[in-house]
Amino acid sequence: MKVYYLFSSITFLQFYIPLVIESSKRGHKNIFILRKNYKEYANPLNENNFKILEKYLNKYEIKIKIAEQIDLSKIKGLVFLIDGDIYGPPRKQGLDESLLFKLDQEKVVTMSMTEHMNFWAVYHHFINQVNYASFTSKYTINQMDNFNSGKIDLGGVSVDTNKTYKSVKNVFLGNTKLDNIPTKDEIYKKFKLNSNEKYCLLLFPKIRINFNNKDMLNIYSHLRKLGFKIIVKTRPKDTSIDDNLRGDYFVSSDIYPNESLELMKISDLCIISSSSANEETIYSKIPCIDIISDLRIWERNQYLLDDRTYKRIENDKWKNISFGLFKEIYENLEKKDSVYFSKIIETYLFTHSNSSEKIFDFLKEKHKKLFE
C-alpha cells in the first residue's frame, strides 16, 4: 500500500517520521507530497529546509512528489496531513494552497492530525473533507466548549468560534510527536551535555511585548541560585534573542526528533510562557512553571493545570519576582518523574507507548480492504 503525507512545512517531520517508521515496518511505501508554503521559514522547498529534509528522505527511504507536477485527484491510498494542510490562520492564501481540496475523496482515506493547538482556526474548513481528525485525547476537543469568542476575522476569512468542534470524525489516538524519543545517554551525547549537571529547559516566549530583558534575566538569576544550568530553546521562525538571554546552552530548531521533548527528558525543570507545551511537560513527567506573556483571555490546555506539576505565574507577578518566592514555587512542585505525573497522564493524555502503531491499527481495523 502507498502511504502519502501532505508535506507543506518542515516542522511536520516530527509528526510524520514516526508514522513512516511504523508504516515501513508493515511493508508500506511512503511518499511525501511537497508543496510551497507562503511562510518561507516553513517552506520545505526552500534550499535550507530541503537540505534538512533530504537527510530523512535518504535515511527512511521516503519517495517524494512535487504537488505542482502531479494530478492529486488520481492518487489512491492512505493520506496523512496536518490541520487540513491549511498552514497558519486560514487566510485566503493558506486555504488556496491546501492540497486537501485537490484530492478525490472517493479514492483516498484521509487522517488529519494537529500541530500544537493550531486546529482551532482551521477545523471547520477541513473537517467535512477528511475521514478522520486525530487528537491527543478527548480533552483536547472538550476544552473548545469554553472557546466562545464569536466570529474572528483572520485576514479576510472569518472563524466562528461558537461552532461546535465535536464530530464523529474526531478520534483520540495520541500524538505521534511523542513517539521514539531517544534515550538519556543519546540525548546527552547529541547536545554535548554533562549528565552530572542539573538542567532547566526554558522555552523562550514567542510573544515578547509584555516583558523586557531585565525581567527574564531575573528569572535566570534565580535558576542559577537553585543550581540549574539553563538550556534556552527557541524555534527558527522566532525573532532572534540577545546573546545574554541564551542561557548556558542555546538550541533553535524544530525538526525530528522533537528537541524540546528530548531536552525535557534530561532536565529537572521546564519553564514555558503561555504555551501549549504543558501537554509535553506532563508527558515528559517534568515540573513546569508558566511565566505568562500572552495576555489573551482564552488559555489552552487548562484541564492540565495542577499546582503540583504546573505553576502559572501571571505577567505582573513574575516580572521582578523575588528569589524567595520563586524558590518556594519551585520547591512546592512535584519532582521529575514523580509517580503523580502518571495519574495525570492516565486521566488526560494516553497510556499506550506508540501513537503511530495505534493509528495504523485503528485504520487497518476500519479499512481492511485498503490494507490487503
DRENBAMI-702484 format. One record per residue (C-alpha): residue in one letter; residue number from 1; x, y, z. Coordinates in nm, 3 decimals. Each point is the difference from the previous one (the first is absolute). Example, Ala and Ser with C-alpha at 12.3 -4.5 7.8 and 13.67 -1.06 7.14 Angstrom:
2
 residuo num       u       v       w
       A   1   1.230  -0.450   0.780
       S   2   0.137   0.344  -0.066
This chain:
372
 residuo num       u       v       w
       M   1   0.000   0.000   0.000
       K   2   0.109   0.355  -0.070
       V   3  -0.009   0.241   0.291
       Y   4   0.006   0.369  -0.088
       Y   5   0.087   0.295   0.222
       L   6  -0.097   0.354  -0.099
       F   7   0.320   0.182   0.083
       S   8  -0.038   0.376   0.009
       S   9   0.226   0.083   0.296
       I  10   0.342  -0.121   0.108
       T  11  -0.139  -0.012   0.356
       F  12  -0.221  -0.295  -0.099
       L  13   0.301  -0.234   0.013
       Q  14  -0.052  -0.054   0.373
       F  15  -0.354  -0.131  -0.066
       Y  16   0.061  -0.191  -0.321
       I  17   0.328  -0.184   0.058
       P  18  -0.144  -0.215   0.283
       L  19  -0.283  -0.096  -0.237
       V  20   0.252  -0.077  -0.276
       I  21   0.192  -0.228   0.238
       E  22  -0.317  -0.190   0.092
       S  23  -0.123  -0.009  -0.359
       S  24   0.331  -0.144  -0.121
       K  25  -0.016  -0.274   0.263
       R  26  -0.330  -0.103  -0.158
       G  27   0.141  -0.006  -0.351
       H  28  -0.164   0.315  -0.136
       K  29   0.156   0.253  -0.237
       N  30   0.029   0.355   0.133
       I  31  -0.033   0.304  -0.224
       F  32   0.027   0.365   0.104
       I  33  -0.195   0.238  -0.223
       L  34   0.183   0.332   0.022
       R  35  -0.141   0.343  -0.068
       K  36   0.111   0.357   0.046
       N  37  -0.102   0.185   0.312
       Y  38  -0.062   0.375  -0.002
       K  39   0.175   0.012   0.339
       E  40   0.361  -0.033  -0.107
       Y  41   0.134  -0.127   0.334
       A  42  -0.225  -0.307  -0.038
       N  43   0.032  -0.047  -0.378
       P  44   0.143  -0.351  -0.058
       L  45   0.110   0.097  -0.349
       N  46   0.235   0.280   0.097
       E  47   0.368  -0.090  -0.015
       N  48   0.073  -0.021   0.372
       N  49  -0.309  -0.200   0.092
       F  50   0.038  -0.240  -0.291
       K  51   0.354  -0.081   0.116
       I  52  -0.146  -0.092   0.340
       L  53  -0.272  -0.206  -0.164
       E  54   0.242  -0.191  -0.226
       K  55   0.169  -0.162   0.299
       Y  56  -0.330  -0.157   0.107
       L  57  -0.100  -0.095  -0.354
       N  58   0.320  -0.200  -0.036
       K  59   0.001  -0.151   0.349
       Y  60  -0.360  -0.124  -0.013
       E  61  -0.022  -0.069  -0.375
       I  62  -0.281   0.249  -0.056
       K  63  -0.098   0.090  -0.355
       I  64  -0.114   0.351  -0.089
       K  65  -0.237   0.155  -0.247
       I  66  -0.034   0.371  -0.070
       A  67  -0.365   0.102   0.020
       E  68   0.021   0.237  -0.297
       Q  69   0.122  -0.284  -0.221
       I  70  -0.271  -0.260   0.068
       D  71  -0.378  -0.035  -0.022
       L  72  -0.095  -0.046   0.364
       S  73  -0.350  -0.116  -0.093
       K  74   0.151  -0.324  -0.131
       I  75   0.188  -0.120   0.306
       K  76  -0.141  -0.297   0.192
       G  77   0.073  -0.124   0.350
       L  78   0.049   0.141   0.347
       V  79   0.073   0.371   0.044
       F  80   0.125   0.168   0.316
       L  81  -0.010   0.377   0.041
       I  82   0.030   0.262   0.272
       D  83  -0.290   0.236   0.079
       G  84  -0.164  -0.052  -0.337
       D  85   0.326   0.103  -0.170
       I  86  -0.105   0.359   0.073
       Y  87   0.312   0.163   0.134
       G  88  -0.038   0.288   0.239
       P  89  -0.324   0.190   0.060
       P  90  -0.243  -0.073  -0.285
       R  91   0.071   0.302  -0.212
       K  92  -0.109  -0.038  -0.359
       Q  93   0.353  -0.081  -0.116
       G  94   0.034  -0.276   0.257
       L  95  -0.333  -0.151  -0.102
       D  96   0.085   0.021  -0.369
       E  97   0.335  -0.176   0.056
       S  98  -0.149  -0.298   0.188
       L  99   0.036  -0.325  -0.193
       L 100  -0.288  -0.165   0.185
       F 101  -0.258   0.157  -0.229
       K 102   0.179  -0.136  -0.308
       L 103  -0.038  -0.366   0.106
       D 104  -0.278  -0.226  -0.127
       Q 105  -0.165  -0.103   0.328
       E 106  -0.132  -0.321  -0.162
       K 107   0.352  -0.127  -0.066
       V 108   0.174   0.076   0.329
       V 109  -0.035  -0.042   0.375
       T 110   0.108   0.321   0.171
       M 111   0.107   0.059   0.358
       S 112   0.077   0.352   0.120
       M 113   0.214   0.040   0.311
       T 114   0.075   0.323   0.183
       E 115   0.309   0.208   0.068
       H 116  -0.020   0.154   0.347
       M 117  -0.344   0.167   0.028
       N 118  -0.001   0.130  -0.357
       F 119  -0.315  -0.190  -0.090
       W 120  -0.231   0.249   0.174
       A 121   0.008   0.248  -0.288
       V 122  -0.023  -0.247  -0.288
       Y 123  -0.210  -0.290   0.133
       H 124  -0.327   0.108  -0.160
       H 125   0.172   0.048  -0.335
       F 126   0.127  -0.359  -0.022
       I 127  -0.214  -0.231   0.214
       N 128  -0.254  -0.073  -0.275
       Q 129   0.278  -0.093  -0.243
       V 130   0.183  -0.263   0.210
       N 131  -0.084  -0.348   0.125
       Y 132   0.152   0.057   0.343
       A 133   0.142   0.278   0.215
       S 134   0.238  -0.141   0.260
       F 135   0.070   0.171   0.333
       T 136   0.205  -0.087   0.307
       S 137  -0.306  -0.063   0.217
       K 138  -0.366   0.095   0.032
       Y 139   0.098   0.285   0.232
       T 140   0.174   0.176  -0.289
       I 141  -0.339   0.039  -0.165
       N 142  -0.215   0.034   0.312
       Q 143   0.185   0.318   0.101
       M 144  -0.131   0.168  -0.314
       D 145  -0.345   0.015   0.164
       N 146   0.141   0.292   0.199
       F 147   0.140   0.179  -0.304
       N 148  -0.286   0.234  -0.082
       S 149   0.163   0.312  -0.139
       G 150  -0.257   0.033  -0.278
       K 151   0.111   0.069  -0.356
       I 152   0.366   0.088  -0.048
       D 153   0.128   0.152  -0.323
       L 154   0.338  -0.144  -0.101
       G 155   0.116   0.179  -0.309
       G 156  -0.332   0.002  -0.181
       V 157  -0.117  -0.346   0.106
       S 158  -0.240  -0.021   0.292
       V 159   0.030  -0.264   0.275
       D 160  -0.315  -0.058   0.204
       T 161   0.117  -0.129   0.338
       N 162  -0.360  -0.063   0.108
       K 163  -0.023  -0.293  -0.244
       T 164   0.043  -0.341   0.155
       Y 165   0.329  -0.186  -0.022
       K 166  -0.175  -0.330   0.071
       S 167  -0.024  -0.245  -0.289
       V 168  -0.029  -0.374  -0.054
       K 169   0.317   0.038  -0.206
       N 170   0.203   0.096   0.307
       V 171   0.218  -0.284   0.131
       F 172   0.232   0.003   0.298
       L 173   0.311  -0.201  -0.074
       G 174   0.283   0.187   0.171
       N 175   0.271   0.211  -0.158
       T 176   0.265  -0.141  -0.235
       K 177   0.239   0.280   0.098
       L 178   0.040  -0.176   0.334
       D 179   0.115  -0.329  -0.159
       N 180   0.358  -0.128  -0.009
       I 181   0.169   0.255   0.228
       P 182   0.369  -0.102   0.030
       T 183   0.159  -0.126   0.321
       K 184   0.152   0.239   0.252
       D 185   0.352  -0.110  -0.094
       E 186  -0.069   0.076  -0.367
       I 187  -0.140   0.343   0.089
       Y 188   0.296   0.094   0.222
       K 189   0.233  -0.099  -0.284
       K 190  -0.196   0.184  -0.269
       F 191  -0.003   0.332   0.187
       K 192   0.342  -0.048   0.163
       L 193  -0.148   0.029   0.349
       N 194   0.137  -0.127   0.331
       S 195  -0.220  -0.262   0.166
       N 196   0.120   0.119   0.341
       E 197  -0.146   0.350  -0.045
       K 198  -0.353   0.111   0.092
       Y 199  -0.177   0.159  -0.297
       C 200  -0.296   0.232  -0.043
       L 201  -0.151   0.014  -0.348
       L 202  -0.140   0.344  -0.076
       L 203  -0.225   0.026  -0.306
       F 204   0.051   0.365  -0.078
       P 205  -0.321   0.205  -0.035
       K 206  -0.137   0.049  -0.349
       I 207  -0.186   0.317   0.101
       R 208   0.246   0.251   0.147
       I 209  -0.180   0.333   0.025
       N 210  -0.109  -0.049   0.361
       F 211   0.342  -0.031   0.165
       N 212   0.355   0.122  -0.051
       N 213   0.344  -0.162   0.012
       K 214   0.050   0.099   0.363
       D 215  -0.310  -0.196   0.102
       M 216   0.127  -0.314  -0.169
       L 217   0.355   0.035   0.132
       N 218  -0.148   0.017   0.350
       I 219  -0.149  -0.347  -0.059
       Y 220   0.337  -0.123  -0.128
       S 221   0.166   0.128   0.317
       H 222  -0.245  -0.189   0.222
       L 223   0.049  -0.320  -0.199
       R 224   0.377   0.018   0.036
       K 225  -0.033   0.056   0.377
       L 226  -0.202  -0.323   0.008
       G 227   0.289  -0.180  -0.169
       F 228  -0.136  -0.025  -0.352
       K 229   0.181   0.022  -0.329
       I 230  -0.240   0.173  -0.240
       I 231  -0.083  -0.142  -0.343
       V 232  -0.185   0.260  -0.208
       K 233  -0.207  -0.134  -0.289
       T 234  -0.154   0.208  -0.280
       R 235  -0.144  -0.083  -0.341
       P 236   0.159   0.110  -0.329
       K 237  -0.306   0.213  -0.082
       D 238   0.033   0.196   0.326
       T 239   0.170   0.338   0.010
       S 240   0.363  -0.040   0.109
       I 241   0.087   0.078   0.360
       D 242   0.297   0.184   0.153
       D 243   0.306  -0.205   0.090
       N 244  -0.045   0.064   0.372
       L 245  -0.344  -0.168  -0.018
       R 246   0.133  -0.322  -0.151
       G 247   0.075  -0.163   0.335
       D 248   0.280  -0.253   0.041
       Y 249  -0.109  -0.200  -0.306
       F 250  -0.205   0.123  -0.294
       V 251  -0.206  -0.211  -0.242
       S 252  -0.205   0.131  -0.294
       S 253  -0.165  -0.265  -0.215
       D 254  -0.334  -0.165  -0.072
       I 255   0.065  -0.341  -0.155
       Y 256  -0.008  -0.373   0.082
       P 257   0.044  -0.121   0.266
       N 258  -0.170   0.289   0.179
       E 259   0.287   0.164   0.182
       S 260  -0.216   0.153   0.272
       L 261  -0.113  -0.350   0.092
       E 262   0.358  -0.126  -0.008
       L 263   0.116   0.278   0.230
       M 264  -0.296  -0.049   0.235
       K 265   0.114  -0.359   0.042
       I 266   0.335   0.102   0.150
       S 267  -0.111   0.318   0.181
       D 268  -0.141   0.036   0.352
       L 269  -0.213   0.309  -0.060
       C 270  -0.166   0.160  -0.301
       I 271  -0.104   0.362  -0.030
       I 272  -0.253   0.088  -0.270
       S 273  -0.183   0.321  -0.082
       S 274  -0.367  -0.008  -0.106
       S 275   0.065  -0.316  -0.198
       S 276  -0.194  -0.319  -0.072
       A 277   0.322  -0.186   0.087
       N 278  -0.144  -0.088   0.340
       E 279  -0.134  -0.314  -0.170
       E 280   0.358  -0.092  -0.082
       T 281   0.126   0.078   0.352
       I 282  -0.263  -0.227   0.155
       Y 283   0.085  -0.281  -0.244
       S 284   0.370   0.050   0.077
       K 285  -0.072  -0.003   0.376
       I 286   0.182   0.326   0.060
       P 287  -0.121   0.279   0.233
       C 288  -0.093   0.316  -0.185
       I 289  -0.017   0.371   0.081
       D 290  -0.199   0.211  -0.244
       I 291   0.102   0.367  -0.005
       I 292  -0.287   0.166  -0.185
       S 293   0.085   0.223  -0.295
       D 294  -0.318  -0.027  -0.211
       L 295  -0.277   0.204   0.162
       R 296  -0.285  -0.136  -0.211
       I 297  -0.297  -0.117   0.206
       W 298  -0.032  -0.354  -0.137
       E 299   0.269  -0.240   0.117
       R 300   0.079  -0.341  -0.144
       N 301   0.012  -0.339   0.175
       Q 302  -0.146   0.133   0.326
       Y 303  -0.106  -0.355   0.089
       L 304   0.367  -0.081   0.062
       L 305   0.044   0.270   0.263
       D 306   0.102  -0.151   0.331
       D 307   0.202   0.190   0.260
       R 308   0.204  -0.312   0.075
       T 309   0.134  -0.037  -0.355
       Y 310  -0.059   0.341  -0.157
       K 311   0.008   0.349   0.147
       R 312  -0.130   0.297  -0.192
       I 313   0.141   0.342   0.095
       E 314  -0.187   0.297  -0.143
       N 315   0.186   0.260  -0.202
       D 316  -0.008   0.268   0.269
       K 317   0.116  -0.249   0.266
       W 318   0.304  -0.166  -0.158
       K 319   0.165   0.320  -0.118
       N 320   0.241   0.102   0.278
       I 321  -0.104  -0.303   0.208
       S 322   0.215  -0.050   0.310
       F 323   0.233  -0.296   0.033
       G 324  -0.179  -0.113   0.316
       L 325  -0.340  -0.021  -0.170
       F 326   0.142  -0.163  -0.312
       K 327   0.181  -0.259   0.212
       E 328  -0.321  -0.073   0.193
       I 329  -0.193  -0.055  -0.322
       Y 330   0.265  -0.238  -0.132
       E 331   0.029  -0.199   0.322
       N 332  -0.377  -0.050   0.018
       L 333  -0.006  -0.174  -0.337
       E 334   0.024  -0.376  -0.043
       K 335   0.349  -0.117  -0.089
       K 336   0.096  -0.139  -0.340
       D 337  -0.147  -0.346  -0.074
       S 338  -0.228   0.005   0.305
       V 339  -0.267  -0.271  -0.012
       Y 340  -0.257   0.279   0.031
       F 341   0.060   0.087  -0.366
       S 342  -0.115  -0.348  -0.101
       K 343  -0.344   0.064   0.151
       I 344  -0.044   0.313  -0.211
       I 345   0.128  -0.171  -0.313
       E 346  -0.246  -0.286   0.048
       T 347  -0.291   0.241   0.051
       Y 348   0.065   0.270  -0.257
       L 349   0.244  -0.132  -0.261
       F 350   0.052  -0.365  -0.092
       T 351   0.183  -0.306   0.129
       H 352   0.102  -0.183  -0.318
       S 353   0.370   0.010  -0.082
       N 354  -0.016   0.071  -0.373
       S 355  -0.264   0.219  -0.168
       S 356   0.112  -0.086  -0.353
       E 357  -0.067  -0.368   0.068
       K 358  -0.336   0.090   0.152
       I 359  -0.096   0.205  -0.307
       F 360   0.092  -0.272  -0.250
       D 361  -0.183  -0.264   0.204
       F 362  -0.309   0.221   0.006
       L 363   0.009   0.066  -0.374
       K 364   0.060  -0.366  -0.084
       E 365  -0.302  -0.100   0.207
       K 366  -0.221   0.263  -0.166
       H 367   0.125  -0.052  -0.358
       K 368   0.096  -0.364  -0.037
       K 369  -0.020   0.001  -0.381
       L 370   0.240   0.292  -0.023
       F 371   0.260  -0.195   0.195
       E 372  -0.036  -0.328  -0.193
